[in-house]
């Protein structure tokens, strides 16, 4: 089965992807956090700096964009083709309020007729391979039937389904009945995305959908960066490699940002994710939260105990 690293805005930058690929690896592709064209639908060179090939060596990277017009898409296509990409992912899943209020991400799911028209205009002209990342609706999974009618009209490289409506954000259980129906009706290859945090979670999905060819993992892989390796039958996460990973991220972000404070802010967010592997280490978690300097963060990380399984 193909395994993809989902994009997490503010976390899975090229710094993170390169360090993860070097120390852990295991995923077939990394999907980059979305790039949004400006108000005049233009895409600046600056906005592409995270995805340029020279910063993503030895990585199979898929760029993602957040658009609700074909004009914006084609401006984006022009730019990414200039740097060598032949594939793009359309994000119709982001639940962020700032995104939704502009009718982008999951906000665009409220308008299936507009979605249909934009996809029609894109597939009339694009030379890129196009995949879609979607939720099952804006308010509820009842909307997925109409959305599937739209998606089934087009030759998507992949339909990535997160089985929650936008209204649910990341709360509650994924709507697996809705996913099952969409999976059975899809004319495109389907990728499952949502709440894979362990090998048991993965095997449960794999067992329920033996024909499923791909899965996308986001938060679970940030919590446990060795998860892709584990799913392929490799070793469980070791504390020493997690510490090595966090130190490398710290060094690379420090070199890029040239600021102890900005680096610390980045590392605190990542650190609080990985501390979910150590639910009993309240003191270390508190030390990470209260760290005022990178040396405080690193001292806390050095105290992590050996993981037990």
TORDOSE-456617 format. One record per residue (C-alpha): residue in three letters; z, y, x; residue number from 0. Coordinates in Angstrom, 1 decimal, padded with zeros to 4 digits. Example, Ala and Ser with C-alpha at 12.3 -4.5 7.8 and 13.67 -1.06 7.14 Angstrom:
  resn      up   north    east  resi
   ALA   007.8  -004.5   012.3     0
   SER   007.1  -001.1   013.7     1
END
This chain:
  resn      up   north    east  resi
   UNK   000.0   000.0   000.0     0
   UNK  -000.8   003.5   001.2     1
   UNK   002.3   005.7   001.7     2
   UNK   002.1   009.5   001.6     3
   UNK   004.6   012.1   002.6     4
   UNK   004.9   014.6  -000.2     5
   UNK   004.9   018.3   000.6     6
   UNK   008.2   020.2   000.3     7
   UNK   007.8   023.9   000.6     8
   UNK   009.9   025.4   003.4     9
   UNK   010.6   022.0   004.9    10
   UNK   007.6   019.9   005.8    11
   UNK   005.8   022.4   008.0    12
   UNK   003.7   021.4   011.0    13
   UNK   006.9   021.5   013.1    14
   UNK   008.6   019.0   010.9    15
   UNK   005.4   016.8   010.5    16
   UNK   004.8   016.5   014.2    17
   UNK   008.5   015.6   015.0    18
   UNK   008.6   013.1   012.1    19
   UNK   005.3   011.5   013.2    20
   UNK   006.5   011.3   016.8    21
   UNK   009.9   009.8   016.2    22
   UNK   009.5   007.8   012.9    23
   UNK   005.9   007.8   011.6    24
   UNK   005.0   005.1   009.1    25
   UNK   003.1   007.2   006.5    26
   UNK  -000.7   007.2   006.1    27
   UNK  -001.0   010.9   005.3    28
   UNK   001.1   014.0   005.2    29
   UNK   000.3   016.4   002.4    30
   UNK   000.8   020.0   003.5    31
   UNK   002.9   022.4   001.3    32
   UNK   000.6   024.4  -001.0    33
   UNK  -001.3   027.5   000.0    34
   UNK  -001.8   030.1  -002.7    35
   UNK  -004.7   032.4  -002.6    36
   UNK  -003.8   036.1  -002.9    37
   UNK  -004.2   038.1  -006.1    38
   UNK  -007.8   038.8  -005.3    39
   UNK  -008.3   035.1  -004.8    40
   UNK  -008.8   035.4  -001.1    41
   UNK  -007.4   033.1   001.6    42
   UNK  -006.4   034.7   004.9    43
   UNK  -006.6   033.0   008.2    44
   UNK  -002.8   033.7   008.6    45
   UNK  -002.1   031.5   005.5    46
   UNK  -003.9   028.6   007.2    47
   UNK  -001.8   028.6   010.3    48
   UNK   000.3   025.6   009.2    49
   UNK  -002.6   023.3   008.7    50
   UNK  -005.0   024.1   011.6    51
   UNK  -005.9   020.9   013.5    52
   UNK  -004.5   022.2   016.9    53
   UNK  -001.0   022.3   015.3    54
   UNK  -001.4   018.9   013.6    55
   UNK  -002.5   016.6   016.4    56
   UNK  -002.5   012.8   015.7    57
   UNK  -001.7   013.5   012.0    58
   UNK  -003.8   012.7   009.0    59
   UNK  -003.2   015.8   007.0    60
   UNK  -004.3   016.7   003.4    61
   UNK  -004.2   020.4   002.6    62
   UNK  -002.9   021.4  -000.9    63
   UNK  -003.7   024.5  -002.9    64
   UNK  -002.2   026.2  -006.0    65
   UNK  -005.0   027.6  -008.1    66
   UNK  -005.9   028.2  -011.7    67
   UNK  -009.5   029.4  -011.3    68
   UNK  -012.5   027.8  -009.7    69
   UNK  -013.2   031.1  -007.9    70
   UNK  -009.9   030.8  -006.0    71
   UNK  -010.6   027.1  -005.3    72
   UNK  -014.0   027.9  -003.7    73
   UNK  -012.5   030.6  -001.5    74
   UNK  -010.0   028.0  -000.4    75
   UNK  -012.7   025.4   000.1    76
   UNK  -014.7   027.7   002.3    77
   UNK  -011.7   028.4   004.5    78
   UNK  -010.5   024.8   005.0    79
   UNK  -014.1   023.6   005.7    80
   UNK  -014.2   026.1   008.5    81
   UNK  -011.3   024.3   010.2    82
   UNK  -012.7   020.8   009.6    83
   UNK  -011.2   019.5   006.3    84
   UNK  -013.2   017.4   003.9    85
   UNK  -010.4   016.7   001.4    86
   UNK  -008.1   018.9  -000.8    87
   UNK  -005.2   018.3  -003.2    88
   UNK  -004.8   020.4  -006.3    89
   UNK  -001.2   021.0  -007.2    90
   UNK  -000.5   020.9  -011.0    91
   UNK   003.0   019.8  -010.5    92
   UNK   005.1   022.5  -008.9    93
   UNK   007.9   023.4  -011.4    94
   UNK   009.1   026.6  -009.7    95
   UNK   009.6   029.5  -012.0    96
   UNK   007.7   032.0  -009.8    97
   UNK   004.8   029.6  -009.8    98
   UNK   004.8   028.8  -013.5    99
   UNK   004.9   032.4  -014.7   100
   UNK   001.5   032.9  -013.0   101
   UNK   000.1   029.8  -014.9   102
   UNK  -000.1   027.9  -011.7   103
   UNK   001.4   024.5  -010.7   104
   UNK   003.0   022.8  -013.7   105
   UNK   002.5   026.0  -015.6   106
   UNK  -001.2   025.4  -015.8   107
   UNK  -000.5   022.2  -017.8   108
   UNK   000.2   024.3  -020.8   109
   UNK  -003.5   025.0  -021.1   110
   UNK  -005.5   021.7  -021.0   111
   UNK  -008.7   023.4  -022.1   112
   UNK  -008.5   025.9  -019.2   113
   UNK  -007.6   023.0  -016.9   114
   UNK  -010.7   021.1  -018.1   115
   UNK  -013.0   024.1  -017.6   116
   UNK  -011.7   024.8  -014.1   117
   UNK  -012.1   021.1  -013.0   118
   UNK  -015.6   021.1  -014.5   119
   UNK  -016.6   024.1  -012.5   120
   UNK  -015.0   022.7  -009.3   121
   UNK  -016.7   019.3  -009.6   122
   UNK  -020.1   020.9  -010.4   123
   UNK  -020.2   022.5  -006.9   124
   UNK  -017.5   021.1  -004.5   125
   UNK  -018.4   019.0  -001.5   126
   UNK  -014.8   018.1  -000.9   127
   UNK  -012.9   015.0  -002.0   128
   UNK  -010.4   016.2  -004.6   129
   UNK  -007.1   014.7  -005.6   130
   UNK  -004.7   016.0  -008.2   131
   UNK  -000.9   016.0  -008.2   132
   UNK   000.4   016.4  -011.7   133
   UNK   003.4   016.1  -013.9   134
   UNK   003.2   014.4  -017.3   135
   UNK   003.4   017.7  -019.2   136
   UNK   005.0   021.0  -019.4   137
   UNK   007.6   020.5  -022.1   138
   UNK   007.4   016.7  -022.5   139
   UNK   005.5   013.5  -021.7   140
   UNK   003.8   013.7  -025.1   141
   UNK   001.3   016.1  -023.5   142
   UNK   000.1   013.4  -021.0   143
   UNK  -002.3   011.8  -023.4   144
   UNK  -004.3   015.1  -023.6   145
   UNK  -004.1   015.6  -019.9   146
   UNK  -005.4   012.1  -019.2   147
   UNK  -008.4   012.9  -021.4   148
   UNK  -009.1   015.8  -019.0   149
   UNK  -008.4   013.9  -015.7   150
   UNK  -010.5   010.9  -016.8   151
   UNK  -013.6   013.1  -017.0   152
   UNK  -013.7   013.7  -013.2   153
   UNK  -014.1   011.5  -010.1   154
   UNK  -010.7   012.3  -008.5   155
   UNK  -010.0   010.7  -005.1   156
   UNK  -006.5   010.1  -006.4   157
   UNK  -004.3   011.1  -009.4   158
   UNK  -000.8   011.5  -008.1   159
   UNK   001.6   011.3  -011.1   160
   UNK   005.2   012.5  -011.0   161
   UNK   006.6   011.1  -014.3   162
   UNK   008.7   014.1  -015.4   163
   UNK   007.7   017.1  -017.4   164
   UNK   008.1   020.5  -015.9   165
   UNK   011.0   021.1  -018.3   166
   UNK   012.9   018.3  -016.5   167
   UNK   012.4   019.7  -013.0   168
   UNK   013.9   016.8  -010.9   169
   UNK   016.7   016.0  -013.4   170
   UNK   017.2   012.8  -015.4   171
   UNK   015.3   009.6  -015.0   172
   UNK   011.5   009.5  -014.6   173
   UNK   009.6   008.7  -017.8   174
   UNK   008.3   005.3  -016.8   175
   UNK   006.9   004.5  -020.2   176
   UNK   004.7   007.6  -019.9   177
   UNK   003.7   006.7  -016.4   178
   UNK   002.8   003.1  -017.5   179
   UNK   000.5   004.4  -020.2   180
   UNK  -001.2   006.9  -017.9   181
   UNK  -001.6   004.3  -015.2   182
   UNK  -003.2   001.8  -017.6   183
   UNK  -005.6   004.5  -019.0   184
   UNK  -006.6   006.2  -015.8   185
   UNK  -010.2   005.8  -014.7   186
   UNK  -009.1   007.1  -011.2   187
   UNK  -006.8   005.5  -008.6   188
   UNK  -003.2   006.4  -009.4   189
   UNK  -000.5   007.2  -006.9   190
   UNK   003.2   007.0  -008.0   191
   UNK   005.5   009.9  -007.0   192
   UNK   009.1   010.3  -007.9   193
   UNK   012.6   009.1  -007.0   194
   UNK   011.9   006.6  -004.3   195
   UNK   015.0   006.9  -002.1   196
   UNK   015.3   003.3  -000.9   197
   UNK   013.5   000.0  -000.3   198
   UNK   014.9  -001.2  -003.6   199
   UNK   013.4   001.7  -005.5   200
   UNK   010.0   001.1  -003.8   201
   UNK   010.1  -002.7  -004.5   202
   UNK   010.9  -002.0  -008.2   203
   UNK   007.8   000.2  -008.6   204
   UNK   005.7  -002.2  -006.6   205
   UNK   006.8  -005.2  -008.7   206
   UNK   006.2  -003.3  -012.0   207
   UNK   002.7  -002.2  -010.9   208
   UNK   001.3  -004.8  -008.5   209
   UNK  -002.2  -003.2  -008.7   210
   UNK  -000.8   000.2  -007.6   211
   UNK  -002.4   001.1  -004.3   212
   UNK  -000.3   004.1  -003.2   213
   UNK   003.0   005.9  -003.5   214
   UNK   004.1   009.4  -002.5   215
   UNK   007.6   010.1  -001.2   216
   UNK   009.2   013.5  -000.7   217
   UNK   012.9   014.1  -001.0   218
   UNK   013.7   010.4  -000.2   219
   UNK   011.8   010.7   003.2   220
   UNK   013.6   014.0   004.1   221
   UNK   016.9   012.4   003.4   222
   UNK   016.0   009.2   005.3   223
   UNK   013.1   010.1   007.7   224
   UNK   012.8   006.4   008.7   225
   UNK   012.1   005.4   005.1   226
   UNK   008.3   004.8   005.5   227
   UNK   009.1   002.5   008.5   228
   UNK   011.7   000.6   006.4   229
   UNK   009.2   000.2   003.5   230
   UNK   006.8  -001.4   006.0   231
   UNK   009.4  -003.9   007.1   232
   UNK   010.8  -002.0   010.1   233
   UNK   014.3  -001.2   011.2   234
   UNK   016.7   000.9   009.2   235
   UNK   017.5   004.4   010.2   236
   UNK   019.7   004.7   013.3   237
   UNK   022.1   007.6   013.9   238
   UNK   020.9   008.2   017.5   239
   UNK   017.3   008.7   016.4   240
   UNK   018.4   010.9   013.5   241
   UNK   020.3   013.1   016.0   242
   UNK   017.2   013.1   018.3   243
   UNK   015.1   014.1   015.4   244
   UNK   017.4   017.0   014.4   245
   UNK   017.6   018.2   018.0   246
   UNK   013.8   018.2   018.5   247
   UNK   013.4   020.1   015.2   248
   UNK   016.0   022.6   016.4   249
   UNK   014.2   023.1   019.8   250
   UNK   010.8   023.4   018.2   251
   UNK   011.9   025.8   015.5   252
   UNK   013.8   027.9   018.0   253
   UNK   010.7   028.2   020.2   254
   UNK   008.6   029.2   017.3   255
   UNK   011.0   031.6   015.5   256
   UNK   012.8   033.0   018.6   257
   UNK   015.8   033.5   016.5   258
   UNK   019.1   031.5   016.3   259
   UNK   019.8   032.7   012.8   260
   UNK   016.3   031.8   011.4   261
   UNK   016.4   028.5   013.1   262
   UNK   019.9   027.8   011.8   263
   UNK   018.8   028.5   008.2   264
   UNK   015.9   026.0   008.6   265
   UNK   018.1   023.4   010.1   266
   UNK   020.9   023.8   007.6   267
   UNK   018.6   022.9   004.7   268
   UNK   017.3   019.8   006.5   269
   UNK   020.8   018.9   007.7   270
   UNK   022.2   018.9   004.2   271
   UNK   019.5   016.6   003.1   272
   UNK   020.2   014.0   005.8   273
   UNK   023.9   014.2   005.2   274
   UNK   023.3   012.3   002.0   275
   UNK   023.1   009.3   004.4   276
   UNK   026.8   010.0   005.2   277
   UNK   028.5   010.6   001.8   278
   UNK   032.0   010.1   003.2   279
   UNK   031.6   012.6   006.1   280
   UNK   032.9   015.6   004.2   281
   UNK   034.1   017.4   007.3   282
   UNK   030.8   017.2   009.1   283
   UNK   028.9   018.3   005.9   284
   UNK   031.4   021.3   005.7   285
   UNK   030.9   022.1   009.4   286
   UNK   027.1   022.2   008.9   287
   UNK   027.4   024.5   005.8   288
   UNK   029.8   026.8   007.7   289
   UNK   027.9   026.9   011.0   290
   UNK   027.3   030.4   012.2   291
   UNK   025.3   029.5   015.3   292
   UNK   022.9   026.7   016.3   293
   UNK   025.5   025.4   018.7   294
   UNK   027.9   024.9   015.8   295
   UNK   025.2   022.9   013.9   296
   UNK   024.4   020.7   016.9   297
   UNK   028.1   020.1   017.6   298
   UNK   028.5   018.9   014.1   299
   UNK   025.5   016.6   014.3   300
   UNK   026.7   015.1   017.5   301
   UNK   029.8   013.8   015.6   302
   UNK   027.8   011.7   013.1   303
   UNK   029.0   008.1   013.0   304
   UNK   026.8   005.0   013.3   305
   UNK   025.1   004.2   010.0   306
   UNK   026.2   001.0   008.2   307
   UNK   024.0  -001.0   005.9   308
END
